Amino acid sequence: MGWTLSGIAETLGMRLKGKDRDVAGIATLEAAGPDDISFLANPKYAQYLPLTKACAVIVTEDQAESLETALISANPYVDFGRAAALFAKPQGSFDGLSSQAFIHPEARLADGVTVYPFAFVGARASIGAGSTLFPGVYVGEDCTVGENCTLYPGSVLMAGTVTGNGCVLHAGVVLGADGFGFARSKELGGIQKIPQIGTTRIGNNVEIGANSSVDRAALGVTSVGDRTKIDNLVQIGHNVTMGEECFIVS
């Protein structure tokens, strides 16, 4: 789909100042060409505003005074993100259920699920409508994956793990691995493992970055609240309870 400045403004609820024109993409102020839009969200980059070649810049009302063409926004950084989504190309191109994936006969897959080659779905696992499992994904027995989730390559859900709807697990995410439970015991001659027999539960619209892990609870539940965003290379330990809309950065 091709975009125009007026179309972007109408779609995202911004106001167009200046003439309408076609838009090919989005870029930084320094890198933008005459067919790109850009944005200004951090004042330290204001020096590039008069120098940019962008056909329009997403800015606040007061910043637009010096510009011939602008997309006026109450929150330029948020609207930059929304605009970028209009030009983002989706990862992957496979649809349906690959014959090279293993899907246990007792697993339950809703309509519109995509399972790439070499993914594994265990017994009694449930995959919600519209979800996608990339190559190398492991969904263990009794797991529940909500609707419209994306599990990127190599992400792992150990047995009994639950995710809500709209979750994104980036490459290498591990949910429900054993928490670090050990006890020293002279009587037993060393270190005794404490079995981790709880579960891991992820809320709705949670996004977890590459190679992060959320451990299984020793008892009870390790939980991550709705709309929480977790960076790459983060560990959430066993029995942690996280609220809604948290930002966790590595």
Secondary structure, 3 states (H helix, E strand, C coil): CCEEHHHHHHHHCCEEECCCCEECEECCCCCCCCCEEEECCCHHHHHHHHHCCCCEEEECCCHHHHCCCEEECCCHHHHHHHHHHHHCCCCCCCCCECCCCEECCCCEECCCCEECCCCEECCCCEECCCCEECCCCEECCCCEECCCCEECCCCEECCCCEECCCCEECCCCEECCCCCCEEEECCCCEEEECCCCCEEEECCCCEECCCCEECCCCCCEEEECCCCEECCCCEECCCCECCCCCEECC
